[in-house]
Amino acid sequence: MALDSQDARLQAARLRVDPQKETYDLGKALDDYRKAIRASRQPDAVQEEWNDRKGRVPLADRVACLAEEVEQDQEDFPFYYVGNRLSGPLDNAMQAYGSSGGVQRDQVVLLCDSTHSVLWGKGEQGFLITRNGQLISSQGIRVSLDQMGPVEYENNALVEAASGTVLAHFKTQELGDEDFCSLFNEIVLLPHAKKQEAEEPSAPREEPPAARPVPGSEEKRVCSRCGGSRQAGGPILCPMRKSPGASGGSGRPVYRRAGTKSFREGPQGGDSGFLPGIPGKFSNPYYFRCTPHIPEKKLQNAMASYGTRGGIRPEDVLVLCDCTLFGSAKEGFLLTADRLVSPAGSFALEECGEIIPAKGMTDSKVVLMPQDVEIANMPPSDEQTLFVQFFNEIVKK
């Protein structure tokens, strides 16, 4: 059998891709499989074999291989920084989002600068990849790469294909971003994430309470084609001053519906604000969705997971908080005109005192008081802060 034959090449690749063999060399195995795929009459079968075998390779080794490939072809990836090129952009990234995301500087092996900056501001937006396979994004995402499926490059964004989660928005169109997307899939990401969620709304929740995107990341993750499920001008949460005897002498305000304007409108109207009085603050809200812009699939999942047993109807929901990793909305909470419902229980607003927001990446519990129950688990964000301020102001009036 000739040394350069397809069988010999595949045999060599199998020896090099096996971490248990002394011949283990992922970079050379990758090169062997690339050649085998090009030469094969059944390239899909060879590709499938590579995908299967790379799944047995430690994630840290796949990440190291990716960094080496990017470093070897730096001209093809001008806005992806590894090795000696990391220093300056990494300073900016750590200050902008890395430190708050719990990243240790010495763990970062690759930085994507989605601003495509040539001079100032390099690294202020994009994502970091650590040597142990964590991706930390300026979108607020922190996730193990083994929990992700393949990504796509679409509309100047890097998107997790299965869920539509946006990992990065690119300022300009750059061929290197599309090439990196392909390389990322080829070397690191598995065809099927190790932790997947069942499709059925009634299935048990499997998603970990991990960090998720913050405002500005919603373009693909929540399908822009599905829209809201209800007509505009739906009910709003209106804080009404306590009238004599309205709350049984408890001193708590009474909350009821008002139909004078859409919940999403602020003083200037428009449909980009997600809380009254904050029009346009979030052009694409991520954690919090308000009627009439709550995606139907999210609402169905939340109702099936915990909303129905909380005694509310879909048409009662004014705000949906989704704190799941890939946007299923099976964890989080729902707000109606008079109740807050979460997997932890159903709580009358007149009995609520305040929400205590998450303190940091290592303490991401969102707690309802005085019940002292965790209603959500998600990292701090401007969006969460604004919602908590809004909620607390209402219940304390």
C-alpha positions as CSV (number, residue, x, y, z in Angstrom):
1,M,0.0,0.0,0.0
2,A,1.5,3.3,-1.1
3,L,2.4,5.7,1.7
4,D,0.3,8.5,0.1
5,S,-2.7,6.4,-0.5
6,Q,-6.0,7.3,1.1
7,D,-6.0,4.3,3.4
8,A,-2.5,5.1,4.6
9,R,-3.4,8.8,5.1
10,L,-6.5,7.9,7.2
11,Q,-4.6,5.3,9.2
12,A,-2.0,7.9,10.0
13,A,-4.7,10.4,10.9
14,R,-6.4,8.0,13.3
15,L,-3.1,7.4,15.1
16,R,-2.4,11.1,15.4
17,V,-5.9,12.1,16.6
18,D,-6.0,9.5,19.4
19,P,-4.9,11.2,22.7
20,Q,-4.1,7.7,24.1
21,K,-1.4,7.1,21.5
22,E,2.2,8.2,21.6
23,T,1.8,9.4,18.1
24,Y,-0.9,11.9,19.2
25,D,-0.6,15.2,17.3
26,L,-3.8,17.0,16.7
27,G,-2.4,19.6,14.3
28,K,-1.0,16.9,12.0
29,A,-4.1,14.8,12.4
30,L,-6.1,17.8,11.2
31,D,-3.8,18.2,8.2
32,D,-4.2,14.5,7.4
33,Y,-8.0,14.6,7.6
34,R,-8.1,17.7,5.4
35,K,-6.1,16.0,2.7
36,A,-8.2,12.9,3.1
37,I,-11.5,14.8,2.7
38,R,-10.2,16.5,-0.4
39,A,-9.1,13.2,-1.9
40,S,-12.1,11.1,-0.9
41,R,-14.9,10.1,-3.2
42,Q,-17.0,10.2,0.0
43,P,-15.9,13.4,1.7
44,D,-18.9,13.5,4.0
45,A,-18.0,10.1,5.5
46,V,-14.5,11.3,6.2
47,Q,-15.7,14.5,7.6
48,E,-18.1,12.6,9.9
49,E,-15.2,10.5,11.1
50,W,-13.2,13.6,11.9
51,N,-16.0,15.1,13.8
52,D,-16.5,12.0,15.8
53,R,-12.8,11.6,16.6
54,K,-12.2,15.2,17.5
55,G,-15.0,14.9,20.0
56,R,-12.8,12.5,21.9
57,V,-10.0,15.0,22.1
58,P,-9.8,17.2,25.2
59,L,-11.3,20.6,24.7
60,A,-8.1,22.4,25.8
61,D,-6.2,20.6,23.0
62,R,-8.7,21.6,20.4
63,V,-8.5,25.2,21.6
64,A,-4.7,25.1,21.5
65,C,-4.9,23.8,17.9
66,L,-7.2,26.6,16.9
67,A,-4.9,29.2,18.4
68,E,-1.9,27.7,16.5
69,E,-3.8,27.7,13.2
70,V,-4.8,31.4,13.7
71,E,-1.2,32.3,14.6
72,Q,0.2,30.5,11.6
73,D,-2.1,32.4,9.2
74,Q,-2.2,35.8,10.9
75,E,-2.7,37.6,7.6
76,D,-6.0,35.8,7.1
77,F,-7.2,36.7,10.6
78,P,-6.2,40.4,11.2
79,F,-8.7,40.9,14.0
80,Y,-8.0,37.7,15.9
81,Y,-5.2,38.0,18.4
82,V,-3.1,35.2,19.7
83,G,0.4,34.8,21.1
84,N,2.5,38.0,21.1
85,R,-0.2,40.0,19.5
86,L,-2.6,39.6,22.4
87,S,-1.1,42.1,24.9
88,G,-2.6,45.5,23.8
89,P,-6.1,44.4,22.7
90,L,-6.3,42.1,25.8
91,D,-5.8,45.1,28.1
92,N,-8.8,46.8,26.5
93,A,-10.9,43.6,26.6
94,M,-10.2,42.9,30.2
95,Q,-11.2,46.4,31.2
96,A,-14.3,46.4,29.0
97,Y,-15.7,43.0,29.8
98,G,-13.2,40.4,30.7
99,S,-12.6,41.1,34.3
100,S,-16.3,41.5,35.1
101,G,-16.8,38.2,33.3
102,G,-14.5,36.4,35.7
103,V,-11.7,35.9,33.2
104,Q,-8.1,35.4,34.4
105,R,-5.8,37.3,32.0
106,D,-3.2,34.5,31.9
107,Q,-5.9,32.0,30.8
108,V,-6.8,33.9,27.5
109,V,-5.3,32.3,24.4
110,L,-7.4,34.0,21.7
111,L,-9.1,37.4,21.4
112,C,-11.6,38.4,18.7
113,D,-11.9,42.2,18.1
114,S,-15.3,42.7,16.6
115,T,-14.8,46.5,16.4
116,H,-12.2,45.8,13.6
117,S,-10.2,48.7,15.1
118,V,-6.9,49.6,13.5
119,L,-5.7,52.1,16.1
120,W,-7.7,52.9,19.2
121,G,-10.3,50.6,20.9
122,K,-8.9,47.3,19.8
123,G,-10.5,44.5,21.8
124,E,-13.2,46.5,23.5
125,Q,-15.9,44.4,21.9
126,G,-15.8,40.8,20.7
127,F,-14.9,37.7,22.7
128,L,-12.2,35.9,24.5
129,I,-11.4,32.2,24.5
130,T,-9.5,30.7,27.4
131,R,-7.1,27.7,27.3
132,N,-9.7,25.5,29.1
133,G,-12.4,26.2,26.4
134,Q,-14.5,29.0,27.9
135,L,-15.9,31.7,25.6
136,I,-16.5,35.1,27.3
137,S,-18.2,37.7,25.1
138,S,-18.8,41.4,25.4
139,Q,-22.4,40.4,24.8
140,G,-22.4,39.0,28.4
141,I,-22.0,35.3,27.4
142,R,-19.8,32.9,29.3
143,V,-20.1,29.3,28.1
144,S,-18.0,26.2,27.6
145,L,-17.4,25.5,24.0
146,D,-18.4,21.9,24.5
147,Q,-21.9,23.2,25.3
148,M,-22.1,25.0,21.9
149,G,-22.9,23.6,18.5
150,P,-21.6,24.9,15.2
151,V,-21.6,28.6,14.5
152,E,-22.5,30.6,11.4
153,Y,-21.4,33.9,10.0
154,E,-24.5,35.9,8.9
155,N,-25.3,39.6,8.6
156,N,-22.0,40.6,10.1
157,A,-22.5,38.4,13.2
158,L,-21.1,35.2,14.6
159,V,-24.2,33.1,15.6
160,E,-24.6,29.8,17.3
161,A,-26.6,28.0,14.6
162,A,-29.0,25.8,16.6
163,S,-30.2,28.5,19.0
164,G,-29.5,31.7,17.1
165,T,-27.4,33.1,20.0
166,V,-25.3,36.0,18.8
167,L,-21.7,35.7,20.0
168,A,-20.4,38.8,18.3
169,H,-21.5,41.7,16.1
170,F,-18.8,42.8,13.7
171,K,-18.5,46.5,12.9
172,T,-17.6,45.9,9.3
173,Q,-17.6,43.0,6.8
174,E,-14.3,41.2,6.9
175,L,-13.5,38.0,5.2
176,G,-11.4,36.9,8.2
177,D,-14.5,36.6,10.3
178,E,-16.1,34.1,8.0
179,D,-12.9,32.2,7.7
180,F,-12.6,32.1,11.5
181,C,-16.2,30.8,11.7
182,S,-15.3,27.9,9.4
183,L,-12.0,27.2,11.3
184,F,-13.9,27.3,14.7
185,N,-16.3,24.7,13.5
186,E,-13.7,22.5,11.9
187,I,-11.4,22.3,14.9
188,V,-13.2,23.1,18.2
189,L,-17.0,22.9,18.0
190,L,-18.8,19.6,17.9
191,P,-21.7,18.9,15.5
192,H,-23.9,18.4,18.5
193,A,-23.3,20.2,21.8
194,K,-22.8,17.9,24.7
195,K,-25.6,19.5,26.6
196,Q,-28.7,19.9,24.5
197,E,-32.2,20.7,25.4
198,A,-35.2,18.7,24.4
199,E,-37.6,20.4,21.9
200,E,-40.8,19.7,23.7
201,P,-42.0,22.5,26.0
202,S,-42.9,20.0,28.7
203,A,-39.5,18.4,28.8
204,P,-37.4,18.9,32.0
205,R,-35.1,21.9,31.9
206,E,-31.5,20.9,31.1
207,E,-29.8,24.2,30.7
208,P,-27.4,25.3,33.4
209,P,-27.9,28.7,35.0
210,A,-25.0,30.1,33.0
211,A,-24.2,33.6,31.9
212,R,-26.0,34.8,28.8
213,P,-26.1,37.7,26.4
214,V,-26.8,41.2,27.5
215,P,-28.6,43.8,25.4
216,G,-27.6,44.2,21.8
217,S,-27.2,40.5,21.1
218,E,-30.7,39.5,20.0
219,E,-30.7,39.9,16.2
220,K,-30.4,36.2,15.5
221,R,-30.8,34.4,18.8
222,V,-34.6,35.3,19.0
223,C,-35.8,34.9,15.5
224,S,-36.6,38.3,14.0
225,R,-39.1,36.6,11.7
226,C,-41.5,35.3,14.4
227,G,-42.4,38.7,16.0
228,G,-44.7,39.1,19.0
229,S,-47.7,36.9,19.6
230,R,-50.2,39.6,20.5
231,Q,-51.5,42.8,19.1
232,A,-50.0,46.2,20.1
233,G,-51.8,48.2,22.8
234,G,-52.0,45.2,25.2
235,P,-52.4,45.6,29.0
236,I,-49.7,47.4,30.9
237,L,-48.5,47.3,34.5
238,C,-49.6,50.5,36.1
239,P,-48.6,51.5,39.6
240,M,-51.8,53.0,41.2
241,R,-51.5,54.8,44.4
242,K,-53.2,53.1,47.2
243,S,-56.8,54.2,47.7
244,P,-58.4,54.0,51.1
245,G,-58.9,50.4,52.1
246,A,-57.6,49.1,48.8
247,S,-54.9,47.0,50.3
248,G,-56.5,46.0,53.5
249,G,-54.5,48.5,55.5
250,S,-51.2,46.8,54.5
251,G,-49.8,50.0,53.1
252,R,-48.9,48.2,49.9
253,P,-50.1,49.7,46.5
254,V,-52.6,47.9,44.4
255,Y,-51.6,47.0,40.8
256,R,-54.1,46.7,38.0
257,R,-54.2,47.0,34.3
258,A,-54.4,50.1,32.3
259,G,-55.1,50.4,28.6
260,T,-54.1,54.0,27.9
261,K,-50.9,53.2,26.1
262,S,-48.6,50.2,25.2
263,F,-46.4,48.9,27.9
264,R,-43.4,49.2,25.6
265,E,-43.9,52.9,25.1
266,G,-42.0,55.5,27.1
267,P,-42.9,59.2,27.2
268,Q,-41.8,59.6,23.6
269,G,-43.5,56.5,22.3
270,G,-41.8,54.2,19.9
271,D,-41.3,50.4,20.2
272,S,-37.7,50.1,21.1
273,G,-37.9,50.6,24.9
274,F,-38.7,47.7,27.1
275,L,-39.8,49.5,30.2
276,P,-41.9,52.6,30.6
277,G,-39.8,55.7,30.7
278,I,-36.8,54.1,29.1
279,P,-37.6,54.4,25.3
280,G,-34.8,53.3,23.0
281,K,-32.5,52.3,25.9
282,F,-32.3,48.7,24.5
283,S,-32.8,48.4,20.8
284,N,-32.8,44.6,21.2
285,P,-33.6,43.6,24.7
286,Y,-32.3,40.1,25.6
287,Y,-33.2,39.0,29.1
288,F,-36.5,40.9,29.3
289,R,-39.3,40.9,26.8
290,C,-42.5,42.9,27.1
291,T,-45.9,42.6,25.5
292,P,-46.6,42.8,22.6
293,H,-43.0,41.7,21.7
294,I,-42.8,38.4,23.7
295,P,-41.9,35.7,21.2
296,E,-44.6,33.1,21.1
297,K,-42.2,30.1,21.5
298,K,-40.6,31.6,24.6
299,L,-44.0,32.3,26.2
300,Q,-45.2,28.8,25.4
301,N,-42.1,27.3,27.0
302,A,-42.3,29.5,30.1
303,M,-46.0,28.7,30.6
304,A,-45.4,24.9,30.2
305,S,-42.4,25.0,32.5
306,Y,-43.8,27.0,35.4
307,G,-46.3,29.6,34.4
308,T,-49.5,27.4,34.3
309,R,-48.9,26.0,37.7
310,G,-48.4,29.6,38.9
311,G,-52.1,30.2,38.1
312,I,-51.7,32.7,35.2
313,R,-52.7,32.7,31.6
314,P,-50.5,33.6,28.6
315,E,-52.6,36.7,27.8
316,D,-51.9,38.0,31.4
317,V,-48.1,38.1,30.9
318,L,-46.7,41.6,30.6
319,V,-42.9,40.9,31.0
320,L,-41.0,37.7,30.4
321,C,-37.5,37.2,31.9
322,D,-35.5,34.5,30.2
323,C,-32.3,33.4,31.9
324,T,-31.6,30.2,30.1
325,L,-28.4,29.7,28.3
326,F,-29.8,29.2,24.8
327,G,-33.0,31.2,25.0
328,S,-35.7,28.6,25.7
329,A,-37.3,30.7,28.5
330,K,-37.9,27.6,30.6
331,E,-36.2,29.3,33.5
332,G,-36.7,32.9,34.6
333,F,-39.9,34.6,35.6
334,L,-43.1,36.1,34.3
335,L,-44.7,39.4,35.5
336,T,-48.4,40.1,35.2
337,A,-50.5,43.0,36.4
338,D,-50.6,41.5,39.9
339,R,-48.2,38.6,40.2
340,L,-44.6,37.5,39.7
341,V,-44.3,33.9,38.8
342,S,-41.1,31.8,38.7
343,P,-40.2,28.2,39.1
344,A,-39.8,29.0,42.8
345,G,-43.5,30.0,43.2
346,S,-46.2,32.5,42.4
347,F,-46.1,35.8,44.4
348,A,-48.7,38.5,44.7
349,L,-47.1,41.9,44.0
350,E,-48.8,43.4,47.0
351,E,-46.7,41.0,49.1
352,C,-43.4,41.8,47.4
353,G,-40.9,44.2,48.9
354,E,-38.0,44.3,46.4
355,I,-35.8,42.4,44.0
356,I,-32.2,42.1,45.0
357,P,-30.1,41.9,41.7
358,A,-27.2,39.6,41.0
359,K,-24.0,40.8,42.6
360,G,-21.5,39.4,40.1
361,M,-20.5,36.5,37.9
362,T,-19.9,34.2,40.9
363,D,-23.0,35.4,42.7
364,S,-25.7,35.6,40.0
365,K,-28.8,35.0,42.1
366,V,-31.7,37.3,41.6
367,V,-33.7,37.3,44.9
368,L,-37.2,38.3,45.7
369,M,-37.7,39.8,49.1
370,P,-39.1,39.5,51.8
371,Q,-39.8,35.9,50.6
372,D,-36.0,35.4,50.2
373,V,-36.4,33.2,47.2
374,E,-34.2,33.0,44.1
375,I,-36.4,33.9,41.1
376,A,-33.6,33.9,38.4
377,N,-29.9,33.2,38.0
378,M,-28.1,35.4,35.5
379,P,-25.1,37.7,35.5
380,P,-25.4,41.4,36.2
381,S,-26.3,43.6,33.3
382,D,-27.6,47.1,32.6
383,E,-30.8,45.6,31.5
384,Q,-31.3,43.7,34.7
385,T,-30.4,46.8,36.7
386,L,-33.0,48.9,35.0
387,F,-35.7,46.3,35.4
388,V,-35.0,45.9,39.1
389,Q,-35.1,49.6,39.6
390,F,-38.4,49.8,37.8
391,F,-39.9,46.9,39.8
392,N,-38.6,48.1,43.1
393,E,-39.9,51.6,42.6
394,I,-43.4,50.3,41.8
395,V,-43.7,47.9,44.7
396,K,-42.4,50.5,47.2
397,K,-44.8,53.2,46.2
